Amino acid sequence: MKQYDYLIVGSGLFGSTFAHFAKRQGKKCLVIDKRPHLGGNVYCENIEGINVHKYGAHIFHTSNKEVWDFVNSIVEFNRYTNSPVANYKGRLYNLPFNMNTFYQMWGVTTPEEAQAKIDEQKAEAVARMKADGVSEPRNLEEQAQVLIGKDIYERLIKGYTEKQWGRKCADLPAFIIKRLPVRLVFDNNYFNDKYQGIPIGGYNKLIDGLLYGIETKTGADFFNDRTYWESLADKIVFTGKIDEFYGYCFGKLNYRTVRFEQETLDTPNYQGNAVVNYTERDVPYTRVIEHKHFEMFGQEVYNCPQTVISKEYSTEWHDGMEPYYPVNDAANTALYAKYKALADDETNIIFGGRLAEYKYYDMAPLVEKVMSLYTGLV
């Protein structure tokens, strides 16, 4: 008899949610994580009374009431609404693209005027392509301009995207930008989902609630003693890199990663918003996060005399760095398909999460996926 029904490798949102539902079914779980803390990338560190998102900003959003009610049954969520601002050469623009953005860009004040300006610039982009003898966008640069026009592309998309991917837009495939949201209303809410917010007290409250009563071990690297860890449980839930699980037998998958420069400042309010994107190519970081704005609103901001900011730098991933975003180009997609074929043949291993599935996930779909597995857990 094994000691556990499930060994869960990784204590991020997928692993922690899986452990929670397995425990509900009377299963005995052990959750291990190689980091010195639980929570994976949603982990928060409290600095000067501020919950700092150590691995980048995380905003929970969903239109699935069952998912929303579930996470709120673990910890109450606040009313944070994601409304990022873009800074281009010192000028500010609201995101996503909406009537506020179009007014800031062109001075238009009605939806009709905005649509006419967009249509004019889209037509110019199509004409340039036709002059080159092509009818379909050949790269991200052409695709973006066909969707939104030259002005918004050059000020709000080009530099940010090139920093994010480390490549020129003209060298990136068109499919990366399949569509761009255009709202002809004055609405700065980034998400269309019905529900959104941040756990009151930070994401550690959510992870601690999910893992309540479940055995956990941090500083435990599955690959340092794989035989031992595999001997403990009937089944494994693996949330790490799928290529590493199979010993990189087909080669290594590529990722983009993020480096953070964190500062504690002696001011109660640095930028007035949680997220400010810097879309100019010459500014080396992609955005600045001011963490207190995720959980402090109005006068609350000034009740806390200091603030914590993080500047984010996007870069290529190398061994020893934290992998963040899969590079879903043709070569990596084909490579992942080989690993997935191996995974599909497994009977006692469940692969889940962005690294194990080589797929970018928002948080809510991860929770929803585990909930959909709930009745099938054995």
N, C-alpha and C positions, 0 to 999 in steps of 0.2 A: 504493500500500500504506500502510495506517495503521500507526502506531508500536506500537499495543497492540491486543490482542484485546478487552480490557475496560477502560473507565474506570469506576472504582468511586467514587461520590460519597458520602463518609461512611465513617469508619473504626470505627464501632461494631461490635457483635457480628455483625450481619447482614453488613455489608460485609466485615469481616475474615475471617469464616468463608467467605463466597463466594470471596474472593480465594484463600484457602488451597486450596479444592477445585478452583478453576479452574487454579491452578498445578500441582496434581497431574496434571491432564490436559494439561499442556504449554502452557497458555495464558499469554500475557504480559499482566500487569495493571499498571495504575497506580492507586493509591489516594490520593485527595486528601481533605483535611479542612480546613474553614475555621478550626477551633480551632488553638491552638499545640501541641497534643498529639494523639496517636493514642488510640483506644479509646472515643470517644464518651462516653456516660454511665457506662460502667463504669470510667473512668479513676480511678486512685488517686494521691494525692500522699503521699509519705512525710514525716511530721512526727514528730520525736523518736522515730524507730524504729517508728512506727505507720503502717500503710497506711490513709489516710483516703479514704473513698468520697466524692469531691468532689461528685457529683451525686446523692447519696442512696444508701441501703443497697441492696446487690445480693446476694441469696442464690441460688445455683444449686441447683435441685432438679428431679428428674425420676424417673420410673419406667421410662424407656427405657434399657435397659442399653447399647445401641449408642451412644446419645448420651453417656452417662456414661463409657463406656470411651474414646470419642473425645476428650472434653475432658481426661480424665486422661492420655491419650497425649501431650497438648501440655504439661500441667503437672499435677503431683499436687495433688489437692484434699484439704483437711483434713476433720475430722469435725464441723464446726460444725453445731449443731441450732438452728433458729430457734424460740425460746420467748419471745415478747414478753410484757411485763407491762403492764397498764393501771393508770393512776393516776387515781382519781376522788376529788377533795377530800381527798387525802392517804392514802386507803385503796388498797391494791393488790389487783388481781385478775389471775389467770392467763388467758391467751388461748392458743388459741381456747377457746370455751365448753366446759368439761369439768367433771368432778366437783370439781376444786380450785376452780373458779370458783363452782360452786353451793354449796359449803361456805362459801366466803368471803362469798357473797351472802346465804344463808339459814340457814347452819348445818346443812344436811342432810348426812348421812354415807353414805347408801346410794343406789344408782341408782333404786330404787323411790320413795324420798322426793323425789329431785330431779325425776323424771318427773311425779310428782303435783303438785308445785309449778308446774312449767312448764305442765302441762295446765290447772291452775286459772287461771293468768294468761292463757293463750291463750283460754280460754272467756270470761273477762271482756272481752277485747278484741273477740271476736266479738259479744258481747252489746251492747257500746257501739255497734258498727256497725249492728246490727239496730235499735237504738233510734233511730238516725239514718235508718233506712229504706234502708240499703244492704247488699248481700250480698257484695260484692267490695271489697278495699282500694282506696281512691281515691288513695293517695299512699304515700310511703315510710314515714311514721310509722305508718300503719295496718297496712301490710304487715309491718313489723318486729314489731309487737306481736302480730299474729296468729301469727307464727312463733316468738316467744320470750317474749312477755309484757312487762309494763310495767317491772318493776324493772331487768332487764338492758338493755332499750331505753333507759331514761332515764339510767342510769349509764354504760353502756359503748358505746352506739351514737349516741344523739342528738347530743351536743355534738361528738363527733369527726367525725361525718358532716357536720354543718352547717359546721364549720370547713373540712373537705375540699372541699366543693362551694360554699361561700359563699352558701348558700341554706337556708331553713328546711326541715326534713324534711317538713313538711306541704305544701311547695311542690315537692317532688321527686317524680318519677314512681315508682310502686310497683315497676316492673320492675328498678330498680337493685339492690334486694335480692330476688332470686328465691328464695334459700334462705339459711339460716344454719346453719353446722355445729354440731351439738350432739353431744357425746361423753359418754356415761355411763360413762366410765372416767377414771382419774387420769392423763391424758396431756397434757402441755404442748407437745408437738411440733406446731408450727403447720401443717406440711405433712403430707399423707398419702403423699407420694411415697417410693419405696424408697431413693432416693439424694439426699443434699444435702451441701453444703459450700461452702468458699471456696478459691480457688486459694492454695496455700502461697506466700507472697511477694506476694500481691495480684493483682488482675485485670490489671495491666500485663504480668505474666508470661504470661498467657493470650493477650493481644493480640499481644505480641511474638512468641510462638511461632507464632500463626496467620499472621502477616505476615512470618515469616522468609524472606529471599531475595526479597521482593516490593518493588518500587519504591513509595515513599510520598512524599507531599509535604504538610506541614502549613502552616497560614496561607494556604491556597489556597481562595478562595471561587469556586465554580462559576459563580455568577451575575454575578460581576464581569467575567468574560471568557468568557461561555458559548460563543461561536462558536469560540474557540481550543480550549477543552477538548473540545468535541464533535468537533473535527477530528482528534483524536489517536487515536481508537479506533473499532473496528467496531461495538461495542455499549457501552451504558451501563447500569450498575447504579446506580439512584438510591435513596438511603435518606433523603432530606430530605423536606420538606413537599410533598405532591403538589399542593396548590393553588398554591404558589409556582412549581413546575415549569411549570405552565400559565398563569403570569402572573396568577393570581387572576381568571381570565376569568369565572368564575361567582360570585365573591365569596370572602371569607376564612372558613375553618373556625375554629371556636373551640377553645380548649384551657384547661385548668387548668395552673398552673405552681407551682413550689415555690421559696421563698426560704430560704437557709440562713444561720444565725448560728453561726459556728464559733469555738470557744474552746479554747485549750490551758491546762490546769489543772495546778497543782503538787500533784497527788495521784495515787496509782497506781490508784485505783478510785473513780469518781464515783458510779455507780448500780448496779454489780454485775451489769449485764445489757447486751447490745448494744442492745436496743430497748425503750423505755418509752413507751407511748402516753399522752397526756394527754387524757382524754375529757371533761373539764369545759369547757363552752363559754366560760367567763370566762378560761381560760388561752389566750393567743393562738396558741401553737404547737401543732401536732398531736402531735409526738413528739420525743424526744431520743434521738439515736444516740450511743453510746459505742463508738468504732471499734475499740479494742484487743480487745474481747471477741469480735470475729469471728475472730481468729487467735491469741489468747493465752488459755490455759486454766489454771485452778488457780493454782499459785504463780507461773507465768509472768507473770501480771498484775502482780505486785509486784516482779518483776525490772526492770520499766520504771517509773521513778519519776514520770513524768508521764502524762497522759491527754488525749485530744482528743475533744470532744463537738460535735455539731451539733444545733441546734434547727431544726425544719422548720416553715415557715409556708406554708400553702396560699393561693393567690390567683388572681385572674383573669389570664389571659395577655394581654399587649399587645405590639405590635411592639417588637423589641429585647430581649425577654425570651426565655428558653429554654422552648419548648413541651414539656410533659410528658405530660399525660393528655388524650386526645380527649374531647370532650363529646358523648356518644352519645345526644343527644336526637333527636326526630323531625326538626327543622329541619336539624341538622348531618348526620344520616344521609342525608337526601335530597340535601343539597349534595354530600356525598362521592360518592354514587352517580353524579352527573354527571361528576365527575372520573374516577372509575373506568371509566366508559364510554369516555372518551378513552384511558385507559391500556390498556384491553383491546384497542384497535385498534393499539397500537404493536407493531412487529415487531423493533426493535433496542434496546428499552429494557425493563429488568426493574425493577419497583418492589418494594421489600422493606423491612420494618421498621415500627415503630409510627407514624412520621410519613408514610411513603409509602403505607401501607395504612390510615391513620387508625384504628388498632386498638391496644389495650393488649396488649402481649406480655410474658410472662415470658421469661427468657433461654433456657431449654432448648427451648421450641417454635420459637424463631428458629433455633437450631442445627439442630434436627430438620428444619425447612423447607428449609434450604440442603442438608442431606444428601439430602433427597428429590429436590431439583433436580439433584443431582450427576450422575446418569446421563443427564440431559437437557441438560446444558450443551453448547453448540455454539459 
